[in-house]
Amino acid sequence: MIICSCDESVLDMAVDLSNKYGLLISDATHLAVIKSEGISNIATNDTDFQRLNEIDVYKPCE
């Protein structure tokens, strides 16, 4: 497991993404960290991420 940092530039990006996509700030922060680390996908059951074009979303088996 890798723990990623979240500096002021990432938080600024999160605010912009929250406004752009109407995301909760917690979801927008996840997206900002993903983008800043060059990650292109996420596994989540959170349907808010499924409407984003910025990343590929994989839904875990239920």
C-alpha positions, 0 to 999 in steps of 0.5 A, spaced: 500 500 500 502 506 498 499 512 502 499 519 497 500 526 500 495 531 499 498 538 499 495 545 497 495 544 490 491 537 490 486 541 495 485 546 490 484 541 484 479 538 489 475 544 489 475 545 482 473 538 481 468 539 486 465 545 482 466 542 475 462 535 477 458 537 483 462 532 487 462 532 495 469 534 497 471 528 499 470 524 492 473 530 489 479 530 493 480 522 492 479 524 484 485 530 485 489 525 488 488 520 483 490 525 478 496 528 481 499 521 482 497 519 474 493 513 476 487 512 471 482 508 474 479 506 481 475 500 484 469 503 487 461 502 488 460 510 489 456 511 483 458 519 483 465 516 479 461 513 474 459 519 471 466 522 470 470 521 464 477 523 467 478 516 470 476 508 468 471 506 474 471 498 476 465 496 480 467 491 485 463 484 485 458 484 490 
